[in-house]
């Protein structure tokens, strides 16, 4: 951003010396004075991810003084590494990274640090040898989300024996690891719970539907589908209905994200319990950038406050008040 300020001063001095003013040229120069942000997004695999990208676009808009460059990694880490290197070459002011996985970032983030570009992590965490390679992180406590789901299951089913079909997200992501650990702890603490099948549905609806269809066709019986995001839950519900099973009666669906469509299904009783994972990180990222611009130090880690929704207590008014 400093180079843009210097360019503005030079051109303004030139106009003064010439004794004339071209308002169009002045406006063009002023429009170049943006805070340039490169955003490496995981992809667009879910409703949550789409809402997350939109939140970034709205908060880091030109109207608000930003030039946002978004790169869709299509769920591939190598594409994110390439994007970060491109951002470094473009000399952006900040890099925002929603990492595909937790490991494998040390080298490229060291390159960003050497270039003097702060890196802000959103949504998922990473594991690096030196935590100074990123400036700060903002996102959800995924393990706590898993605990909320387990606590609801404990309260709802009590001492009943239940069979659980577990649809995991992309392996190695913070969301998958945290939500899986939450369920694992629940299985360890509840002898009457049985894990009948566990597999990644990659956070996408089609894969979630496919896995549930395969389990039904293979004769695997289950009482609960523990789906690590809403989109896989949609697929699970479609598979259950196609098999003549009633979600919320024959099989209970527990999900995560609490997107608008999922909450409508919760209101209808097809999703029994949905744990919120708030995707609206754009304003939080902008707040971090503004603090850094002013020379202050934002918190290293910022966890988002989140809630959960029970099909027996949710109302349409609650859903209508939601932003996503």
HELIX and SHEET records of a PDB file:
HELIX    1   1 UNK A    2  UNK A   18  1                                  17    
HELIX    2   2 UNK A   23  UNK A   31  1                                   9    
HELIX    3   3 UNK A   47  UNK A   59  1                                  13    
HELIX    4   4 UNK A   62  UNK A   64  5                                   3    
HELIX    5   5 UNK A   77  UNK A   89  1                                  13    
HELIX    6   6 UNK A  106  UNK A  114  1                                   9    
HELIX    7   7 UNK A  131  UNK A  133  5                                   3    
HELIX    8   8 UNK A  142  UNK A  157  1                                  16    
HELIX    9   9 UNK A  174  UNK A  189  1                                  16    
HELIX   10  10 UNK A  205  UNK A  217  1                                  13    
HELIX   11  11 UNK A  230  UNK A  242  1                                  13    
HELIX   12  12 UNK A  260  UNK A  267  1                                   8    
HELIX   13  13 UNK A  282  UNK A  293  1                                  12    
HELIX   14  14 UNK A  316  UNK A  320  1                                   5    
SHEET    1   A 6 UNK A  66  UNK A  72  0                                        
SHEET    2   A 6 UNK A  35  UNK A  41  1                                        
SHEET    3   A 6 UNK A  94  UNK A  97  1                                        
SHEET    4   A 6 UNK A 118  UNK A 122  1                                        
SHEET    5   A 6 UNK A 136  UNK A 139  1                                        
SHEET    6   A 6 UNK A 301  UNK A 303  1                                        
SHEET    1   B 6 UNK A 193  UNK A 200  0                                        
SHEET    2   B 6 UNK A 162  UNK A 168  1                                        
SHEET    3   B 6 UNK A 224  UNK A 227  1                                        
SHEET    4   B 6 UNK A 252  UNK A 257  1                                        
SHEET    5   B 6 UNK A 273  UNK A 276  1                                        
SHEET    6   B 6 UNK A 308  UNK A 310 -1                                        
END                                                                             
